[in-house]
């Protein structure tokens, strides 16, 4: 079973994505902070991380750098607010494979996750 880590400081988004991917048969883990996400990565070794760009205490780029340093094979999809488009290139340079701007279409995110995890 493939594991997905959902990192977002908004509980509603974590709950929505957890529900969608659990129904698809994935093991889902959520984190509301960068520190929590990095601890989970060390313990659970997720196959894919859905990562919000704006996380209290540590921004998404810093989390992404640390994720890729500990596991360069983990797939990462960034969730970026509309006003943060300048960060897309930087996140791609650090190894993010896809991004979605908020508000996103949950079905498009689901399809992207399925595509990445089939590789």
Secondary structure, 3 states (H helix, E strand, C coil): CCEEEEECCCHHHHHHHHHHHHHCCCEEEEECCHHHHHHHHHHHCCCEEEEECCCCCCCHHHHHHHHHHHCCCCEEEEEEEHHHCCHHHHHHHCCCCEEEEECCCHHHHHHHHHHHHHC
